[in-house]
Amino acid sequence: MNKRTTLVIGALAGMTAVALGAFGAHALKARLVAAGRLDTYNLAVEYQFYHPPAFWG
């Protein structure tokens, strides 16, 4: 992969992480709390935040 492709993939992964975090914090929070899955969702979003630096590293 060239540098531009790596940058674009990392940026998309970062944008996805931010969008999923915001969606979970606002739109899904009540459902996740009711299902007892808020911690699981937060952990998944946290792991998603680790991917962009991995693409750039």
C-alpha positions in Angstrom: 0.0 0.0 0.0 1.2 3.5 -0.7 1.2 6.3 1.9 -2.0 7.9 0.6 -4.0 4.7 0.8 -2.7 4.1 4.3 -3.6 7.6 5.3 -7.1 7.4 3.9 -7.8 4.0 5.5 -6.6 5.3 8.8 -8.7 8.4 8.5 -11.8 6.4 7.7 -11.2 4.1 10.7 -10.8 7.1 12.9 -14.0 8.7 11.6 -15.8 5.4 12.1 -14.6 5.3 15.7 -15.8 8.8 16.5 -19.2 8.2 14.8 -19.7 4.9 16.6 -18.8 6.5 19.9 -21.2 9.4 19.4 -24.0 7.1 18.2 -23.6 4.9 21.2 -23.4 7.8 23.7 -26.5 9.5 22.4 -28.8 7.3 20.3 -28.1 3.9 21.7 -27.3 4.6 25.3 -30.7 3.7 26.8 -30.9 0.5 24.8 -27.4 -0.5 25.7 -28.0 0.2 29.4 -31.3 -1.8 29.4 -29.5 -4.7 27.7 -26.6 -4.5 30.1 -24.2 -4.0 27.1 -22.9 -0.5 27.6 -19.5 -1.6 28.9 -19.2 -4.0 26.0 -20.0 -1.3 23.4 -17.7 1.2 25.0 -14.8 -1.4 24.9 -15.5 -2.1 21.2 -15.4 1.6 20.4 -12.2 2.0 22.4 -10.6 -0.9 20.4 -11.8 0.8 17.2 -9.8 3.9 18.2 -6.6 1.8 18.2 -6.8 1.0 14.5 -5.9 4.3 12.9 -2.4 4.5 14.5 -1.9 0.9 13.6 -2.5 1.8 9.9 0.0 4.7 10.2 2.6 2.8 12.2 
